[in-house]
Amino acid sequence: MVTGGSRGIGAAIAQALAENGADVAITYQHSSEKALAVATSIQKMGRRAAAIQADSAAPEAITRSVREVVSALGGLDILVNSAAIGHMGMIADLDVQEYQAVMDTNVRGPVLFAKVVIPHLAEGGRIVTIGPALGERVSFPEITTYTMSKAALTSFTRGLSRELGPEVSPRISCSQGLPIQMRTRRMAQVPTSSEV
């Protein structure tokens, strides 16, 4: 299961999992056409695929989507928390609703997905969170809210890996992938080092 799998890094991960023999379900919020295109590309590889509409900020949608994935694929071995949103702007101008949306999607969403998925993971199951290219440092103004949410995601992943470590639960592992800085749609809005 790849959250936010209809485009960008999430879509690339979903397709790579399928290329390596996995059946894959992706979630998407608004991009139904892109999600169906990703699912179709996975099916053309001879794998089962499902595209499930789910807002990663909505607890009931998270629970429903996991239930649908388990039903569609017959089980769940890997969760990739890839869904994220960003907000660019100065803290002095921060809209509280935008802030809450970022935190709900980027922090609460992965926490709740992990909570709901853990009971379904088989022996050798994996939870992977896609980490921030910008989470370890705030390279320029106007990304404080986004980088703060990604720093919280890093702390969550570290804590969860302790909770699921071999001395506690040897059947599941947890890790964080730190992608190289890619020129995705979101990253295209971020100035390059020569522009800062």
Buried (B, 14 or more C-beta within 10 A) or exposed (E): BBBBBBBBBBBBBBBEBBEEEBBBBBBBBEBEEBBBBBBEBBBEBEBBBBBBBBBBBBBEBBBBBBEBBBEBBEEBBBBBBBBBBBBBBEEEEEEEEBBEBBBBBBBBBBBBBBBBBBEBBEEEBBBBBBBBBBBEEBBBEBBBBBBBBBBBBBEBBEEBBEEBEEEEBEEBBBEBBEBEEEEBEBBEEBEEEEEE
